[in-house]
Amino acid sequence: MAERAKDFLLKGDFDSFGDVMIQNNECQRSLYEGLISREADSVIKIAKKYRAAGWKVNGAGGEGGSLTILSAQKESLKKQMLQEINSLGKGIKSIPVSLDLSGLRVREE
């Protein structure tokens, strides 16, 4: 799946990239249901509501951890989605990131 995801990403095919993210997430769930926490599922439900292109639990999953969401392209849907996610409480908060072909860079301020 990682190879397919990379190919779609390099082509700029974000819908297909998002589909692979979702497939990967569900493969993780099939390995062990506890890999996708209730909190992650509540965020995924919101992502679906606002037509996000994809989502994926990162790392070992379970309690804690992170969830990456590839939001809908429509800015108003993205904004509404983030507001609803940030209102969940329970330590759940959004951390804005963006894709960059040059890779990860750390900025010191």
N, C-alpha and C positions, 0 to 999 in steps of 0.2 A: 504494500500500500504506500509506503514511503516513496518509492520510485515513481509510482503513478501520481502521487500528490506533487512531487517535485516537477514532473513534466507538465502537469496542468498549471502549476504556479508560474513556471517559466513562459508558458504560452499566454498567460494572463486570463486563463479560463477559470475564473473564481467560482462559478457555479459548480463545475466539476470538482475543483479543489475542495469546496465545502462538502460535497457529497462524500468524498473520500474521508474527510474528517469525521463525518457522522458514521460512516461504515466502520472506521477504526474504533470509534467510541463504543459502538454496539458489539464489536468483537471483544473489547475489554470486558464489557458487561457479561458476555457469554462465558468468559473464563471464570469469573467469580462475581456474583451480583454485588458484593460489597465494595467492588472497585469504584462503583459510581454511587456516591453518597446521596442521601435524601436532599441535602443542600444543593449539590450539583444538579440533581434532577429538577429542583425547583427553578434554578437558573435556566436550565435547558427548556423548561416549559415556557418561560418568558421569551427566550430566544426564538422558539417556534412561533409564538404569538406575533412577534414583530418581524417574521419572515427572514430570520438570519439565514445566511447561505450555508453555515456549518458551525459545528462545535465539537470540542474534544477535551476530555479530561486528560491532564498531563501528569507525567510521573507515575508513581505507584497507585495513585487514586486513593480511595477510601476517605476517611475523615480528614478534613484539611485539604491541602493541595491547591491546584489551580485548574481553571477551565478556560480554554481559549474559545472565543466566539468570533466567527467571521460574519460581521453584521451585514444587514441589507444595505444596498447602495444608497437608498433614499435617506438623506440626512435626518429628516423628521422622525422616521421610524427608529433610527439608531438612537436619537436623543431620548425618545420615549422609552425605549428598551432600557437604556442605561439608568434613567430615572427610576424605573420600576425595580431593576436589579438592586440599585443602591438603597431602595426603601425596604428591602427584605430584612435588614438587621442581621443578627447572628454572626457578626464578623464578616459578612459578605460585602465586598466592595469592588468596584471596577477599577482596573489599572489600565489606562489607555496605552496602547502600543500600535505600531503601524509596520507594514511590510516594507523592507528596503533591500534592494538587490545587492547592496554592498555588505550586508550582514549586520551583525550586532555590533554596536559601538557604545562605549560608556563615556558619558560626558561628565567631566568634573566641573563643578560650579563653585 
